[in-house]
Amino acid sequence: MRHGKKYLDKLKKYDPTASYGLQEALDLVKALATAQFDETVDLSVKLNLKKSQSVRDTVVLPHQFRGEKRILVFCKAEKEKEAQEAGATYIGAEDLIDKIKGGWLDFDVAVATPDMMKDVGKLGMVLGRRGLMPNPKTGTVTFDLKGALAELRKGRTEFRADKTGVVHLAVGKISMESAKVAENIKTAVSEIKRKRPLDAKGEFIRTISVASTMGCGVWVSIKDEE
């Protein structure tokens, strides 16, 4: 990918091999953002994990930066009223399953009651690839629809380590105050640390970096976040 002079000039402002304090790192990320849209600030945390270990959970960031989520709820008739009152965008059972099989995916997150998972599980290939499959570990398989949807509407989002042991998570926008993005990052890192596997050995977090959508990564000092 070729970058323009404006970007290359800004690139001279930092050392790509150095680690910075969180606030300074975010200031650099903002300085290196050159896109004509409000870029997302992404956090990447490299973990020391064995192949048999995984890290997965959800977190509610203190400062939200995304619009209202379109929440789909798979449930039977007796739970429809609760889902509706809790703010679900779409509610249904077999009808929604058939619609998704037909290619419809116009929603951001899916929640299911446990008694629906036998049928919802048939959508594994479709929803799983897009990170939309309801899962008990992330609180999206539950009979407590009111509680689950309240958390999701507050901005609860899932995080998980990929096959290389890296957790990627959007934590803000370039237009946000750096202090607010910093608080989001500290909350996310704290939750990631909390999910450290019991049998994990040595230093759990190897590296932390932040970057904007179109910008380059800036290393964050791990000690700064301890």
Beta strands, then each sheet from edge to edge (+ up, - down):
strand 1: 19-20
strand 2: 40-47
strand 3: 56-60
strand 4: 71-74
strand 5: 90-92
strand 6: 109-112
strand 7: 156-160
strand 8: 166-173
strand 9: 205-212
strand 10: 218-220
sheet 1: 1+ 10+ 9- 2+ 8-
sheet 2: 3+ 7-
sheet 3: 5+ 4+ 6+
end
